[in-house]
Amino acid sequence: PTKETIEAVVDGLLNLGDVVSAVSFCQDSFNQYSVLPPYTTHIKIIEFSLARGLVYEAKRHVFFIQQLWKWKPNKYHSEEFCKLMELTQKNPNLSKEALQKLFAYFGEKLEESDFF
């Protein structure tokens, strides 16, 4: 699959209101195929989760984003994939502060205990 495929499937799941599957699909696609959607898809998943009152699903996706922050390359990863991961890790829209602001916008708190 490609990033566009992941984005399209996640968009479809979110349009159906199936936030749980959208979060799982995004995580599974990375874990199984080393494919990530555009960063805006991560934000969209969290926004849909919070808008529907699914705070724990939003936090589950934040946990996944934190896993991306801690990712390290190995000899099996292509240079292109390593660059994508570096850009994802440094994306200011996916930073701890940005995620806390996003939660606050929806009247929720992302506590220090939500980060590892």
Solvent accessible surface area in square Angstrom, and as a share of the most:
residue,aa,sasa,rsa
1,P,83,0.52
2,T,76,0.44
3,K,97,0.41
4,E,98,0.44
5,T,61,0.35
6,I,0,0.00
7,E,50,0.22
8,A,61,0.48
9,V,57,0.33
10,V,0,0.00
11,D,38,0.20
12,G,31,0.30
13,L,36,0.18
14,L,4,0.02
15,N,121,0.62
16,L,149,0.74
17,G,26,0.25
18,D,54,0.28
19,V,2,0.01
20,V,77,0.44
21,S,42,0.27
22,A,0,0.00
23,V,0,0.00
24,S,34,0.22
25,F,62,0.26
26,C,0,0.00
27,Q,28,0.12
28,D,64,0.33
29,S,3,0.02
30,F,25,0.11
31,N,106,0.54
32,Q,121,0.54
33,Y,124,0.47
34,S,45,0.29
35,V,23,0.13
36,L,4,0.02
37,P,6,0.04
38,P,39,0.24
39,Y,83,0.32
40,T,64,0.37
41,T,0,0.00
42,H,1,0.01
43,I,36,0.18
44,K,61,0.26
45,I,0,0.00
46,I,0,0.00
47,E,64,0.29
48,F,68,0.28
49,S,0,0.00
50,L,11,0.06
51,A,71,0.55
52,R,132,0.48
53,G,53,0.51
54,L,62,0.31
55,V,28,0.16
56,Y,180,0.68
57,E,30,0.13
58,A,0,0.00
59,K,47,0.20
60,R,77,0.28
61,H,0,0.00
62,V,1,0.01
63,F,100,0.42
64,F,2,0.01
65,I,1,0.00
66,Q,1,0.01
67,Q,84,0.38
68,L,1,0.00
69,W,68,0.24
70,K,106,0.45
71,W,40,0.14
72,K,155,0.66
73,P,79,0.50
74,N,79,0.41
75,K,171,0.72
76,Y,174,0.66
77,H,44,0.20
78,S,65,0.42
79,E,157,0.70
80,E,145,0.65
81,F,23,0.09
82,C,33,0.20
83,K,108,0.46
84,L,63,0.31
85,M,0,0.00
86,E,72,0.32
87,L,103,0.51
88,T,14,0.08
89,Q,53,0.23
90,K,143,0.61
91,N,23,0.12
92,P,100,0.63
93,N,67,0.34
94,L,1,0.00
95,S,33,0.22
96,K,59,0.25
97,E,107,0.48
98,A,29,0.22
99,L,1,0.00
100,Q,53,0.24
101,K,147,0.62
102,L,28,0.14
103,F,0,0.00
104,A,65,0.50
105,Y,174,0.66
106,F,64,0.27
107,G,68,0.65
108,E,59,0.26
109,K,144,0.61
110,L,10,0.05
111,E,78,0.35
112,E,114,0.51
113,S,104,0.67
114,D,38,0.20
115,F,30,0.13
116,F,112,0.47
